[in-house]
Amino acid sequence: MQDDELSRSNRVSEAIGPEPITVTEVAMPPTGQEDASKSFAGGALPTLPRLTMALLTLIGLFGAGLLVLQGYVSRNLAAQDRLAFTLRATNGWRYWLPGILLCALVGAAAAFATRDTNQPRLPLATAWVFPALTIFSGLLVISVYHDRRWWVVAPVVVCLALLIGMIARVLLAEHDGFGYDVARTSLTVVTYVVAFISLAMIYINKLRSVYSASAVAIICFFLLLQMTDGEEPALTRRIVYAVVGALIVGQVTWIINYWSATGWTGGAFLLAVFYLVAGLASAQLRDRVQPFDAIEFGGVALVAIGIVSAAVWFQS
């Protein structure tokens, strides 16, 4: 009897087939890159690793603090006729040599802190550019305005620009979404601020065109190069666009050196030209210059140039 029942149950099992095996899916924790992608897709800003954020903050505070110290020491030495703020003066090297070393130190520290984010769109070769030029813009301000207010105000502006610019560049590692747009806009704005200060401080010295135009061209080259960080084209192509744009701004400097404009007015004029060149170069690198790009950048630049020219005319 039992054997009959067992054989009957076996025949039924064979007719029905093996029981289906259910597999329970185990949810794996998302990686940091997936979290960043989801945050971009959802419209939220990505978060930086804590160590990177801490290092960038320390670099910004460290650079600004040393800039304050250099301004204080330089002012005291200049009062004793042991230091000059002009590069061509006998004791000018005592101000500019430590300043250039400070630029190199901050730039190298920023490149080291962001080394993990290096990729073809964010190469290590350009990681130092913005921090070093931001410190250099502070040096230019202190070299022109020697009183105590400016060697305190300039480092504060430098510190804020350093933090915004360095963090924005790291966030460009993600190539699309709301966070990328915010990072791109932030880096562009602080670059314009640094460009305006640097160009104005160079123009205010009224040096010979061979010096001032060359200095403007060099600074604009590096600023234009780092503004295209995070873009798709190769670094060599970006360098070519930066060289052409820098030469254009340098040539304009040569022309307006004959103006009777003030330093800040001349800097505003050069900034308008820089804005036009940078905007068209970035648009061309992204997806060729469209008619809207030409209207936007060309229109804003022409209006700014017209306002500055009218201001110079009324001042003379």
CYANA upper distance limits for C-alpha pairs under 8 A (distance plus 0.5 A):
  1 MET  CA      5 GLU  CA      6.85
  2 GLN  CA      6 LEU  CA      6.60
  3 ASP  CA      7 SER  CA      6.60
  4 ASP  CA      8 ARG  CA      6.57
  5 GLU  CA      9 SER  CA      6.68
  6 LEU  CA     10 ASN  CA      6.74
  7 SER  CA     11 ARG  CA      6.76
  8 ARG  CA     12 VAL  CA      6.86
  9 SER  CA     13 SER  CA      6.67
 10 ASN  CA     14 GLU  CA      6.66
 11 ARG  CA     15 ALA  CA      6.69
 12 VAL  CA     16 ILE  CA      6.66
 13 SER  CA     17 GLY  CA      6.36
 13 SER  CA     18 PRO  CA      7.64
 14 GLU  CA     18 PRO  CA      7.93
 30 PRO  CA     34 GLU  CA      6.38
 30 PRO  CA     35 ASP  CA      6.93
 31 THR  CA     35 ASP  CA      6.74
 32 GLY  CA     36 ALA  CA      6.69
 33 GLN  CA     37 SER  CA      6.70
 34 GLU  CA     38 LYS  CA      6.60
 35 ASP  CA     39 SER  CA      6.57
 36 ALA  CA     40 PHE  CA      6.65
 36 ALA  CA     46 PRO  CA      5.98
 36 ALA  CA     47 THR  CA      7.99
 36 ALA  CA    174 GLU  CA      8.47
 37 SER  CA     41 ALA  CA      6.64
 37 SER  CA    174 GLU  CA      8.29
 38 LYS  CA     42 GLY  CA      6.50
 39 SER  CA     43 GLY  CA      6.70
 39 SER  CA     44 ALA  CA      5.41
 39 SER  CA     45 LEU  CA      6.86
 39 SER  CA     46 PRO  CA      6.50
 40 PHE  CA     44 ALA  CA      6.13
 40 PHE  CA     45 LEU  CA      6.97
 40 PHE  CA     46 PRO  CA      7.27
 40 PHE  CA    176 ASP  CA      8.05
 40 PHE  CA    177 GLY  CA      5.52
 40 PHE  CA    178 PHE  CA      6.33
 40 PHE  CA    179 GLY  CA      6.36
 40 PHE  CA    180 TYR  CA      8.46
 41 ALA  CA    177 GLY  CA      6.66
 41 ALA  CA    178 PHE  CA      8.10
 43 GLY  CA    177 GLY  CA      7.60
 43 GLY  CA    178 PHE  CA      5.91
 43 GLY  CA    179 GLY  CA      7.73
 44 ALA  CA    178 PHE  CA      7.52
 44 ALA  CA    179 GLY  CA      7.26
 45 LEU  CA    178 PHE  CA      7.59
 45 LEU  CA    179 GLY  CA      5.36
 46 PRO  CA    171 LEU  CA      7.99
 46 PRO  CA    179 GLY  CA      6.88
 48 LEU  CA     52 THR  CA      7.17
 48 LEU  CA     53 MET  CA      6.64
 48 LEU  CA    171 LEU  CA      8.20
 49 PRO  CA     53 MET  CA      6.74
 50 ARG  CA     54 ALA  CA      6.53
 51 LEU  CA     55 LEU  CA      6.60
 52 THR  CA     56 LEU  CA      6.62
 52 THR  CA    113 ALA  CA      6.72
 52 THR  CA    114 THR  CA      7.38
 53 MET  CA     57 THR  CA      6.63
 53 MET  CA    167 ILE  CA      8.09
 54 ALA  CA     58 LEU  CA      6.66
 55 LEU  CA     59 ILE  CA      6.61
 55 LEU  CA    113 ALA  CA      6.68
 56 LEU  CA     60 GLY  CA      6.70
 56 LEU  CA    110 ALA  CA      7.30
 56 LEU  CA    113 ALA  CA      7.33
 56 LEU  CA    163 LEU  CA      7.24
 56 LEU  CA    166 MET  CA      7.48
 56 LEU  CA    167 ILE  CA      7.83
 57 THR  CA     61 LEU  CA      6.76
 57 THR  CA    163 LEU  CA      6.87
 58 LEU  CA     62 PHE  CA      6.26
 59 ILE  CA     63 GLY  CA      6.41
 59 ILE  CA    106 VAL  CA      7.22
 59 ILE  CA    109 ALA  CA      7.46
 59 ILE  CA    110 ALA  CA      7.44
 60 GLY  CA     64 ALA  CA      6.66
 60 GLY  CA    159 CYS  CA      5.66
 60 GLY  CA    160 LEU  CA      8.15
 60 GLY  CA    162 LEU  CA      6.06
 60 GLY  CA    163 LEU  CA      6.35
 61 LEU  CA     65 GLY  CA      6.40
 61 LEU  CA    159 CYS  CA      6.65
 62 PHE  CA     66 LEU  CA      6.70
 63 GLY  CA     67 LEU  CA      6.69
 63 GLY  CA    102 LEU  CA      7.97
 63 GLY  CA    106 VAL  CA      6.70
 63 GLY  CA    135 ILE  CA      7.76
 63 GLY  CA    159 CYS  CA      7.83
 64 ALA  CA     68 VAL  CA      6.82
 64 ALA  CA    135 ILE  CA      8.27
 64 ALA  CA    155 PRO  CA      5.30
 64 ALA  CA    156 VAL  CA      7.26
 64 ALA  CA    158 VAL  CA      6.87
 64 ALA  CA    159 CYS  CA      5.88
 65 GLY  CA     69 LEU  CA      6.82
 65 GLY  CA    155 PRO  CA      7.71
 66 LEU  CA     70 GLN  CA      6.55
 66 LEU  CA    102 LEU  CA      8.31
 67 LEU  CA     71 GLY  CA      6.66
 67 LEU  CA    135 ILE  CA      8.17
 67 LEU  CA    138 GLY  CA      8.03
 67 LEU  CA    139 LEU  CA      8.04
 67 LEU  CA    151 TRP  CA      8.19
 67 LEU  CA    155 PRO  CA      6.60
 68 VAL  CA     72 TYR  CA      6.72
 68 VAL  CA    151 TRP  CA      6.34
 68 VAL  CA    152 VAL  CA      6.60
 68 VAL  CA    155 PRO  CA      6.68
 69 LEU  CA     73 VAL  CA      6.65
 70 GLN  CA     74 SER  CA      6.30
 70 GLN  CA     99 GLY  CA      8.27
 71 GLY  CA     75 ARG  CA      6.52
 71 GLY  CA    142 ILE  CA      7.09
 71 GLY  CA    146 HIS  CA      8.41
 71 GLY  CA    151 TRP  CA      5.86
 72 TYR  CA     76 ASN  CA      6.98
 72 TYR  CA    148 ARG  CA      8.23
 72 TYR  CA    151 TRP  CA      7.71
 73 VAL  CA     77 LEU  CA      6.69
 74 SER  CA     78 ALA  CA      6.40
 74 SER  CA     83 LEU  CA      7.26
 74 SER  CA     95 TYR  CA      7.08
 75 ARG  CA     79 ALA  CA      6.75
 75 ARG  CA    146 HIS  CA      7.11
 75 ARG  CA    147 ASP  CA      8.26
 76 ASN  CA     80 GLN  CA      7.16
 77 LEU  CA     81 ASP  CA      6.88
 77 LEU  CA     82 ARG  CA      5.71
 77 LEU  CA     83 LEU  CA      5.91
 78 ALA  CA     82 ARG  CA      6.11
 78 ALA  CA     83 LEU  CA      5.10
 78 ALA  CA     84 ALA  CA      6.45
 78 ALA  CA     85 PHE  CA      8.44
 82 ARG  CA     91 ASN  CA      7.10
 83 LEU  CA     91 ASN  CA      5.39
 83 LEU  CA     92 GLY  CA      6.65
 83 LEU  CA     94 ARG  CA      6.49
 83 LEU  CA     95 TYR  CA      7.26
 84 ALA  CA     89 ALA  CA      6.79
 84 ALA  CA     90 THR  CA      7.86
 84 ALA  CA     91 ASN  CA      5.67
 84 ALA  CA     92 GLY  CA      5.04
 84 ALA  CA     93 TRP  CA      8.36
 84 ALA  CA     94 ARG  CA      7.88
 84 ALA  CA     95 TYR  CA      7.36
 85 PHE  CA     89 ALA  CA      8.20
 85 PHE  CA     92 GLY  CA      5.96
 85 PHE  CA     95 TYR  CA      6.65
 85 PHE  CA     96 TRP  CA      8.15
 85 PHE  CA    143 SER  CA      5.61
 85 PHE  CA    144 VAL  CA      8.09
 86 THR  CA     92 GLY  CA      5.78
 86 THR  CA    143 SER  CA      7.75
 87 LEU  CA     92 GLY  CA      5.11
 87 LEU  CA     93 TRP  CA      6.84
 87 LEU  CA     96 TRP  CA      7.30
 88 ARG  CA     92 GLY  CA      6.71
 89 ALA  CA     93 TRP  CA      8.42
 91 ASN  CA     95 TYR  CA      8.27
 92 GLY  CA     96 TRP  CA      6.93
 93 TRP  CA     97 LEU  CA      5.80
 94 ARG  CA     98 PRO  CA      7.35
 95 TYR  CA     99 GLY  CA      6.80
 96 TRP  CA    100 ILE  CA      6.46
 97 LEU  CA    101 LEU  CA      6.75
 98 PRO  CA    102 LEU  CA      6.61
 99 GLY  CA    103 CYS  CA      6.84
 99 GLY  CA    136 PHE  CA      7.92
 99 GLY  CA    139 LEU  CA      7.20
100 ILE  CA    104 ALA  CA      6.76
100 ILE  CA    136 PHE  CA      7.88
101 LEU  CA    105 LEU  CA      6.58
102 LEU  CA    106 VAL  CA      6.66
102 LEU  CA    135 ILE  CA      8.15
103 CYS  CA    107 GLY  CA      6.56
103 CYS  CA    131 PRO  CA      7.94
103 CYS  CA    132 ALA  CA      4.96
103 CYS  CA    133 LEU  CA      7.60
103 CYS  CA    135 ILE  CA      6.19
103 CYS  CA    136 PHE  CA      6.78
104 ALA  CA    108 ALA  CA      6.51
104 ALA  CA    132 ALA  CA      6.66
105 LEU  CA    109 ALA  CA      6.62
106 VAL  CA    110 ALA  CA      6.65
106 VAL  CA    128 TRP  CA      8.23
106 VAL  CA    131 PRO  CA      6.80
106 VAL  CA    132 ALA  CA      6.61
106 VAL  CA    135 ILE  CA      8.41
107 GLY  CA    111 ALA  CA      6.75
107 GLY  CA    127 ALA  CA      7.93
107 GLY  CA    128 TRP  CA      4.55
107 GLY  CA    129 VAL  CA      7.05
107 GLY  CA    130 PHE  CA      8.10
107 GLY  CA    131 PRO  CA      5.71
107 GLY  CA    132 ALA  CA      5.25
108 ALA  CA    112 PHE  CA      6.68
108 ALA  CA    128 TRP  CA      6.37
109 ALA  CA    113 ALA  CA      6.64
109 ALA  CA    128 TRP  CA      8.45
110 ALA  CA    114 THR  CA      6.77
110 ALA  CA    127 ALA  CA      7.35
110 ALA  CA    128 TRP  CA      6.60
110 ALA  CA    131 PRO  CA      7.47
110 ALA  CA    166 MET  CA      8.03
111 ALA  CA    115 ARG  CA      6.41
111 ALA  CA    124 LEU  CA      7.01
111 ALA  CA    127 ALA  CA      5.44
111 ALA  CA    128 TRP  CA      5.82
114 THR  CA    118 ASN  CA      7.63
114 THR  CA    127 ALA  CA      8.09
114 THR  CA    170 VAL  CA      7.47
115 ARG  CA    124 LEU  CA      7.38
117 THR  CA    122 LEU  CA      7.81
117 THR  CA    170 VAL  CA      7.11
117 THR  CA    173 ALA  CA      7.14
118 ASN  CA    122 LEU  CA      5.78
118 ASN  CA    123 PRO  CA      5.77
118 ASN  CA    124 LEU  CA      6.40
119 GLN  CA    123 PRO  CA      5.98
119 GLN  CA    124 LEU  CA      8.46
119 GLN  CA    173 ALA  CA      8.42
120 PRO  CA    234 ALA  CA      7.95
120 PRO  CA    235 LEU  CA      8.39
121 ARG  CA    173 ALA  CA      8.26
121 ARG  CA    229 ASP  CA      6.58
121 ARG  CA    230 GLY  CA      5.09
121 ARG  CA    231 GLU  CA      6.34
121 ARG  CA    232 GLU  CA      6.73
121 ARG  CA    233 PRO  CA      8.28
121 ARG  CA    234 ALA  CA      8.05
121 ARG  CA    235 LEU  CA      8.36
122 LEU  CA    126 THR  CA      7.86
122 LEU  CA    127 ALA  CA      7.93
122 LEU  CA    172 LEU  CA      8.37
122 LEU  CA    173 ALA  CA      7.63
122 LEU  CA    229 ASP  CA      6.11
122 LEU  CA    230 GLY  CA      6.06
123 PRO  CA    127 ALA  CA      7.24
124 LEU  CA    128 TRP  CA      8.18
126 THR  CA    225 LEU  CA      8.17
126 THR  CA    226 GLN  CA      6.67
126 THR  CA    229 ASP  CA      8.30
128 TRP  CA    132 ALA  CA      6.59
129 VAL  CA    133 LEU  CA      6.62
129 VAL  CA    222 PHE  CA      7.01
129 VAL  CA    223 LEU  CA      7.96
129 VAL  CA    226 GLN  CA      7.12
130 PHE  CA    134 THR  CA      6.48
130 PHE  CA    162 LEU  CA      8.25
130 PHE  CA    165 GLY  CA      7.63
130 PHE  CA    166 MET  CA      8.05
130 PHE  CA    191 THR  CA      8.31
130 PHE  CA    223 LEU  CA      7.63
130 PHE  CA    226 GLN  CA      7.35
131 PRO  CA    135 ILE  CA      6.87
131 PRO  CA    162 LEU  CA      6.44
131 PRO  CA    165 GLY  CA      8.31
131 PRO  CA    166 MET  CA      7.71
132 ALA  CA    136 PHE  CA      6.73
133 LEU  CA    137 SER  CA      6.63
133 LEU  CA    194 VAL  CA      8.21
133 LEU  CA    219 ILE  CA      8.16
134 THR  CA    138 GLY  CA      7.11
134 THR  CA    158 VAL  CA      6.66
134 THR  CA    161 ALA  CA      7.73
134 THR  CA    162 LEU  CA      7.29
134 THR  CA    194 VAL  CA      6.62
135 ILE  CA    139 LEU  CA      6.91
135 ILE  CA    158 VAL  CA      6.99
136 PHE  CA    140 LEU  CA      6.79
136 PHE  CA    198 SER  CA      8.47
137 SER  CA    141 VAL  CA      6.90
137 SER  CA    158 VAL  CA      8.48
137 SER  CA    194 VAL  CA      6.99
137 SER  CA    197 ILE  CA      6.82
137 SER  CA    198 SER  CA      5.58
138 GLY  CA    142 ILE  CA      6.82
138 GLY  CA    154 ALA  CA      6.03
138 GLY  CA    155 PRO  CA      6.90
138 GLY  CA    158 VAL  CA      6.89
139 LEU  CA    143 SER  CA      6.57
140 LEU  CA    144 VAL  CA      6.91
140 LEU  CA    198 SER  CA      7.31
140 LEU  CA    201 MET  CA      6.50
140 LEU  CA    202 ILE  CA      8.13
141 VAL  CA    145 TYR  CA      6.50
141 VAL  CA    150 TRP  CA      7.80
141 VAL  CA    151 TRP  CA      8.48
141 VAL  CA    154 ALA  CA      7.31
141 VAL  CA    197 ILE  CA      8.11
141 VAL  CA    198 SER  CA      8.50
141 VAL  CA    201 MET  CA      6.87
142 ILE  CA    146 HIS  CA      6.08
142 ILE  CA    150 TRP  CA      6.81
142 ILE  CA    151 TRP  CA      6.16
142 ILE  CA    154 ALA  CA      7.82
144 VAL  CA    201 MET  CA      7.58
144 VAL  CA    205 ASN  CA      8.48
145 TYR  CA    150 TRP  CA      6.73
145 TYR  CA    151 TRP  CA      8.46
146 HIS  CA    150 TRP  CA      7.37
146 HIS  CA    151 TRP  CA      7.66
147 ASP  CA    151 TRP  CA      7.47
148 ARG  CA    152 VAL  CA      7.03
149 ARG  CA    153 VAL  CA      6.49
150 TRP  CA    154 ALA  CA      6.01
151 TRP  CA    155 PRO  CA      7.09
152 VAL  CA    156 VAL  CA      7.10
153 VAL  CA    157 VAL  CA      6.93
154 ALA  CA    158 VAL  CA      6.59
155 PRO  CA    159 CYS  CA      6.43
156 VAL  CA    160 LEU  CA      6.89
157 VAL  CA    161 ALA  CA      6.63
158 VAL  CA    162 LEU  CA      6.48
159 CYS  CA    163 LEU  CA      6.77
160 LEU  CA    164 ILE  CA      6.71
161 ALA  CA    165 GLY  CA      6.32
161 ALA  CA    190 VAL  CA      6.44
161 ALA  CA    194 VAL  CA      8.43
162 LEU  CA    166 MET  CA      6.35
163 LEU  CA    167 ILE  CA      6.53
164 ILE  CA    168 ALA  CA      6.42
164 ILE  CA    186 SER  CA      7.38
164 ILE  CA    187 LEU  CA      7.58
164 ILE  CA    190 VAL  CA      7.85
165 GLY  CA    169 ARG  CA      6.66
165 GLY  CA    186 SER  CA      7.51
165 GLY  CA    187 LEU  CA      5.62
165 GLY  CA    190 VAL  CA      6.94
165 GLY  CA    191 THR  CA      8.21
166 MET  CA    170 VAL  CA      7.01
167 ILE  CA    171 LEU  CA      6.91
168 ALA  CA    172 LEU  CA      7.03
168 ALA  CA    182 VAL  CA      8.47
168 ALA  CA    183 ALA  CA      4.99
168 ALA  CA    184 ARG  CA      7.38
168 ALA  CA    186 SER  CA      6.87
168 ALA  CA    187 LEU  CA      6.21
169 ARG  CA    173 ALA  CA      8.11
169 ARG  CA    183 ALA  CA      7.33
169 ARG  CA    184 ARG  CA      8.26
169 ARG  CA    187 LEU  CA      7.28
169 ARG  CA    229 ASP  CA      7.94
169 ARG  CA    230 GLY  CA      8.38
171 LEU  CA    179 GLY  CA      7.83
171 LEU  CA    180 TYR  CA      7.07
171 LEU  CA    183 ALA  CA      6.51
172 LEU  CA    180 TYR  CA      6.17
172 LEU  CA    183 ALA  CA      6.74
172 LEU  CA    184 ARG  CA      7.44
172 LEU  CA    229 ASP  CA      8.23
172 LEU  CA    230 GLY  CA      6.05
173 ALA  CA    230 GLY  CA      7.25
174 GLU  CA    179 GLY  CA      8.48
174 GLU  CA    180 TYR  CA      6.75
175 HIS  CA    180 TYR  CA      6.75
175 HIS  CA    230 GLY  CA      7.73
176 ASP  CA    180 TYR  CA      5.90
176 ASP  CA    181 ASP  CA      7.80
177 GLY  CA    181 ASP  CA      7.06
178 PHE  CA    182 VAL  CA      6.82
179 GLY  CA    183 ALA  CA      6.65
180 TYR  CA    184 ARG  CA      6.51
181 ASP  CA    185 THR  CA      6.60
182 VAL  CA    186 SER  CA      6.54
183 ALA  CA    187 LEU  CA      6.61
184 ARG  CA    188 THR  CA      6.65
185 THR  CA    189 VAL  CA      6.66
186 SER  CA    190 VAL  CA      6.83
187 LEU  CA    191 THR  CA      6.55
187 LEU  CA    227 MET  CA      7.77
188 THR  CA    192 TYR  CA      6.82
188 THR  CA    227 MET  CA      6.96
189 VAL  CA    193 VAL  CA      6.92
190 VAL  CA    194 VAL  CA      6.70
191 THR  CA    195 ALA  CA      6.48
191 THR  CA    223 LEU  CA      7.45
191 THR  CA    227 MET  CA      7.85
192 TYR  CA    196 PHE  CA      6.51
192 TYR  CA    271 LEU  CA      7.95
192 TYR  CA    275 TYR  CA      8.15
193 VAL  CA    197 ILE  CA      6.84
194 VAL  CA    198 SER  CA      6.59
195 ALA  CA    199 LEU  CA      6.41
195 ALA  CA    219 ILE  CA      8.50
195 ALA  CA    220 CYS  CA      7.97
195 ALA  CA    223 LEU  CA      7.95
195 ALA  CA    271 LEU  CA      7.35
196 PHE  CA    200 ALA  CA      6.47
196 PHE  CA    267 GLY  CA      6.34
196 PHE  CA    268 ALA  CA      7.05
196 PHE  CA    270 LEU  CA      8.29
196 PHE  CA    271 LEU  CA      6.12
197 ILE  CA    201 MET  CA      6.62
197 ILE  CA    267 GLY  CA      7.83
198 SER  CA    202 ILE  CA      6.73
198 SER  CA    219 ILE  CA      8.49
198 SER  CA    267 GLY  CA      8.46
199 LEU  CA    203 TYR  CA      6.62
199 LEU  CA    216 VAL  CA      6.99
199 LEU  CA    266 GLY  CA      8.47
199 LEU  CA    267 GLY  CA      5.51
199 LEU  CA    270 LEU  CA      7.31
199 LEU  CA    271 LEU  CA      7.85
200 ALA  CA    204 ILE  CA      6.46
200 ALA  CA    263 GLY  CA      5.65
200 ALA  CA    264 TRP  CA      5.50
200 ALA  CA    265 THR  CA      7.98
200 ALA  CA    266 GLY  CA      6.76
200 ALA  CA    267 GLY  CA      4.25
200 ALA  CA    268 ALA  CA      7.65
201 MET  CA    205 ASN  CA      7.31
201 MET  CA    263 GLY  CA      7.02
201 MET  CA    264 TRP  CA      8.11
201 MET  CA    267 GLY  CA      8.01
202 ILE  CA    206 LYS  CA      7.97
202 ILE  CA    207 LEU  CA      8.47
202 ILE  CA    212 SER  CA      6.83
202 ILE  CA    215 ALA  CA      8.08
202 ILE  CA    216 VAL  CA      7.86
202 ILE  CA    263 GLY  CA      8.33
203 TYR  CA    207 LEU  CA      7.96
203 TYR  CA    212 SER  CA      7.38
203 TYR  CA    257 ASN  CA      8.20
203 TYR  CA    263 GLY  CA      5.83
203 TYR  CA    264 TRP  CA      8.47
203 TYR  CA    266 GLY  CA      6.83
203 TYR  CA    267 GLY  CA      7.00
204 ILE  CA    262 THR  CA      6.98
204 ILE  CA    263 GLY  CA      4.24
204 ILE  CA    264 TRP  CA      7.65
204 ILE  CA    266 GLY  CA      8.20
205 ASN  CA    263 GLY  CA      8.02
206 LYS  CA    212 SER  CA      8.05
206 LYS  CA    257 ASN  CA      7.50
207 LEU  CA    211 TYR  CA      6.81
207 LEU  CA    212 SER  CA      6.17
208 ARG  CA    212 SER  CA      6.65
209 SER  CA    213 ALA  CA      5.72
209 SER  CA    214 SER  CA      8.08
209 SER  CA    253 THR  CA      7.87
209 SER  CA    254 TRP  CA      5.81
209 SER  CA    257 ASN  CA      7.33
210 VAL  CA    214 SER  CA      6.48
210 VAL  CA    254 TRP  CA      8.37
211 TYR  CA    215 ALA  CA      6.61
212 SER  CA    216 VAL  CA      6.61
212 SER  CA    253 THR  CA      7.83
212 SER  CA    254 TRP  CA      8.30
213 ALA  CA    217 ALA  CA      6.56
213 ALA  CA    250 GLY  CA      5.18
213 ALA  CA    251 GLN  CA      7.24
213 ALA  CA    253 THR  CA      5.86
213 ALA  CA    254 TRP  CA      6.18
214 SER  CA    218 ILE  CA      6.72
214 SER  CA    250 GLY  CA      6.94
215 ALA  CA    219 ILE  CA      6.75
216 VAL  CA    220 CYS  CA      6.47
216 VAL  CA    246 ALA  CA      8.12
216 VAL  CA    249 VAL  CA      7.66
216 VAL  CA    250 GLY  CA      6.15
216 VAL  CA    253 THR  CA      7.92
217 ALA  CA    221 PHE  CA      6.51
217 ALA  CA    246 ALA  CA      5.15
217 ALA  CA    247 LEU  CA      6.24
217 ALA  CA    248 ILE  CA      8.49
217 ALA  CA    249 VAL  CA      6.88
217 ALA  CA    250 GLY  CA      5.19
218 ILE  CA    222 PHE  CA      7.14
218 ILE  CA    246 ALA  CA      7.42
219 ILE  CA    223 LEU  CA      6.73
219 ILE  CA    246 ALA  CA      8.38
220 CYS  CA    224 LEU  CA      6.33
220 CYS  CA    242 ALA  CA      8.21
220 CYS  CA    245 GLY  CA      8.09
220 CYS  CA    246 ALA  CA      5.56
220 CYS  CA    249 VAL  CA      7.93
220 CYS  CA    274 PHE  CA      8.14
221 PHE  CA    225 LEU  CA      6.60
221 PHE  CA    242 ALA  CA      5.59
221 PHE  CA    243 VAL  CA      6.23
221 PHE  CA    245 GLY  CA      7.62
221 PHE  CA    246 ALA  CA      5.35
222 PHE  CA    226 GLN  CA      6.74
222 PHE  CA    242 ALA  CA      7.87
223 LEU  CA    227 MET  CA      6.62
224 LEU  CA    228 THR  CA      7.32
224 LEU  CA    242 ALA  CA      5.73
224 LEU  CA    245 GLY  CA      7.98
224 LEU  CA    246 ALA  CA      8.11
224 LEU  CA    278 ALA  CA      6.75
225 LEU  CA    229 ASP  CA      7.70
225 LEU  CA    238 ARG  CA      6.86
225 LEU  CA    239 ILE  CA      6.74
225 LEU  CA    241 TYR  CA      8.49
225 LEU  CA    242 ALA  CA      5.90
227 MET  CA    278 ALA  CA      8.42
228 THR  CA    238 ARG  CA      7.55
228 THR  CA    282 SER  CA      6.98
231 GLU  CA    285 LEU  CA      7.95
231 GLU  CA    286 ARG  CA      7.42
232 GLU  CA    285 LEU  CA      8.26
232 GLU  CA    286 ARG  CA      7.71
233 PRO  CA    237 ARG  CA      7.01
233 PRO  CA    238 ARG  CA      7.35
233 PRO  CA    285 LEU  CA      7.05
233 PRO  CA    286 ARG  CA      8.38
234 ALA  CA    238 ARG  CA      7.00
235 LEU  CA    239 ILE  CA      6.63
236 THR  CA    240 VAL  CA      6.94
237 ARG  CA    241 TYR  CA      7.01
238 ARG  CA    242 ALA  CA      6.66
238 ARG  CA    285 LEU  CA      8.26
239 ILE  CA    243 VAL  CA      6.62
240 VAL  CA    244 VAL  CA      6.85
241 TYR  CA    245 GLY  CA      6.64
241 TYR  CA    281 ALA  CA      6.93
242 ALA  CA    246 ALA  CA      6.46
243 VAL  CA    247 LEU  CA      6.69
244 VAL  CA    248 ILE  CA      6.90
245 GLY  CA    249 VAL  CA      6.96
245 GLY  CA    274 PHE  CA      8.28
245 GLY  CA    277 VAL  CA      6.20
245 GLY  CA    278 ALA  CA      7.72
245 GLY  CA    281 ALA  CA      8.26
246 ALA  CA    250 GLY  CA      6.56
247 LEU  CA    251 GLN  CA      6.60
248 ILE  CA    252 VAL  CA      6.88
248 ILE  CA    277 VAL  CA      8.50
249 VAL  CA    253 THR  CA      6.78
249 VAL  CA    270 LEU  CA      7.36
249 VAL  CA    273 VAL  CA      6.94
249 VAL  CA    274 PHE  CA      6.86
250 GLY  CA    254 TRP  CA      6.96
251 GLN  CA    255 ILE  CA      7.09
252 VAL  CA    256 ILE  CA      6.81
252 VAL  CA    270 LEU  CA      7.93
253 THR  CA    257 ASN  CA      6.60
253 THR  CA    270 LEU  CA      7.61
254 TRP  CA    258 TYR  CA      8.49
256 ILE  CA    266 GLY  CA      8.04
260 SER  CA    312 VAL  CA      7.71
260 SER  CA    316 SER  CA      7.49
261 ALA  CA    265 THR  CA      6.44
261 ALA  CA    266 GLY  CA      6.31
261 ALA  CA    312 VAL  CA      6.09
261 ALA  CA    315 GLN  CA      8.37
262 THR  CA    266 GLY  CA      6.55
263 GLY  CA    267 GLY  CA      6.53
264 TRP  CA    268 ALA  CA      6.62
265 THR  CA    269 PHE  CA      6.89
265 THR  CA    308 VAL  CA      6.96
265 THR  CA    311 ALA  CA      8.47
265 THR  CA    312 VAL  CA      8.00
266 GLY  CA    270 LEU  CA      6.78
266 GLY  CA    308 VAL  CA      8.49
267 GLY  CA    271 LEU  CA      6.49
268 ALA  CA    272 ALA  CA      6.78
268 ALA  CA    308 VAL  CA      7.55
269 PHE  CA    273 VAL  CA      7.11
269 PHE  CA    304 ALA  CA      7.79
269 PHE  CA    305 ILE  CA      6.27
269 PHE  CA    308 VAL  CA      6.67
269 PHE  CA    309 SER  CA      8.45
270 LEU  CA    274 PHE  CA      6.57
271 LEU  CA    275 TYR  CA      6.43
272 ALA  CA    276 LEU  CA      6.82
272 ALA  CA    300 VAL  CA      8.46
272 ALA  CA    301 ALA  CA      5.52
272 ALA  CA    302 LEU  CA      8.32
272 ALA  CA    304 ALA  CA      6.61
272 ALA  CA    305 ILE  CA      6.85
273 VAL  CA    277 VAL  CA      6.75
273 VAL  CA    301 ALA  CA      7.04
274 PHE  CA    278 ALA  CA      6.39
275 TYR  CA    279 GLY  CA      6.39
275 TYR  CA    297 PHE  CA      7.73
275 TYR  CA    301 ALA  CA      7.35
276 LEU  CA    280 LEU  CA      6.70
276 LEU  CA    297 PHE  CA      5.84
276 LEU  CA    298 GLY  CA      6.61
276 LEU  CA    301 ALA  CA      6.36
277 VAL  CA    281 ALA  CA      6.52
278 ALA  CA    282 SER  CA      6.54
279 GLY  CA    283 ALA  CA      6.66
279 GLY  CA    293 ASP  CA      8.29
279 GLY  CA    297 PHE  CA      6.63
280 LEU  CA    284 GLN  CA      6.56
280 LEU  CA    289 VAL  CA      6.97
280 LEU  CA    293 ASP  CA      7.49
280 LEU  CA    294 ALA  CA      7.60
280 LEU  CA    297 PHE  CA      7.57
281 ALA  CA    285 LEU  CA      6.68
282 SER  CA    286 ARG  CA      6.70
283 ALA  CA    287 ASP  CA      6.64
283 ALA  CA    288 ARG  CA      6.31
283 ALA  CA    289 VAL  CA      5.75
283 ALA  CA    290 GLN  CA      8.24
283 ALA  CA    293 ASP  CA      7.52
284 GLN  CA    288 ARG  CA      4.32
284 GLN  CA    289 VAL  CA      5.31
289 VAL  CA    293 ASP  CA      6.52
289 VAL  CA    294 ALA  CA      7.38
290 GLN  CA    294 ALA  CA      7.05
291 PRO  CA    295 ILE  CA      6.73
292 PHE  CA    296 GLU  CA      6.48
293 ASP  CA    297 PHE  CA      6.49
293 ASP  CA    298 GLY  CA      8.33
294 ALA  CA    298 GLY  CA      5.86
294 ALA  CA    299 GLY  CA      8.15
295 ILE  CA    299 GLY  CA      5.87
296 GLU  CA    300 VAL  CA      6.66
297 PHE  CA    301 ALA  CA      6.53
298 GLY  CA    302 LEU  CA      6.51
299 GLY  CA    303 VAL  CA      6.69
300 VAL  CA    304 ALA  CA      6.68
301 ALA  CA    305 ILE  CA      6.51
302 LEU  CA    306 GLY  CA      6.50
303 VAL  CA    307 ILE  CA      6.72
304 ALA  CA    308 VAL  CA      6.69
305 ILE  CA    309 SER  CA      6.47
306 GLY  CA    310 ALA  CA      6.60
307 ILE  CA    311 ALA  CA      6.71
308 VAL  CA    312 VAL  CA      6.75
309 SER  CA    313 TRP  CA      6.66
310 ALA  CA    314 PHE  CA      6.72
311 ALA  CA    315 GLN  CA      6.68
312 VAL  CA    316 SER  CA      6.77
